[in-house]
């Protein structure tokens, strides 16, 4: 499972010119699932995302989490995070199949939503994503427990 996390001042997702998800200060994360991913990876990265301390404290140091600042999450499903580019055209054979990825995305949204408010993009849709990256701060989080064995 991979997340591309950006600290944002605001972010939104549109589908067919209609806004389906929108946040002010918080984190926007592109979320991708690989063939081996299960709820175990989703649980791990949900906890990691919520606790990620990349917001400034009173001394200007990155020491606060999105939960600490009462921020929100915008989670956007993104299978292309598993694109492998050997030549000029990416291959997505390492991405989780769409049905299982959709279910795992819903599970991940639910887990994150237990801690803080969550908005989302629309799985399988063509989306227009807008954001104002604050910093800029962009962090890559990934976990594959099958590689730990």
Order of alpha helices (4+ residues) and beta strands (2+ residues): beta-beta-beta-alpha-beta-beta-beta-alpha-beta-beta
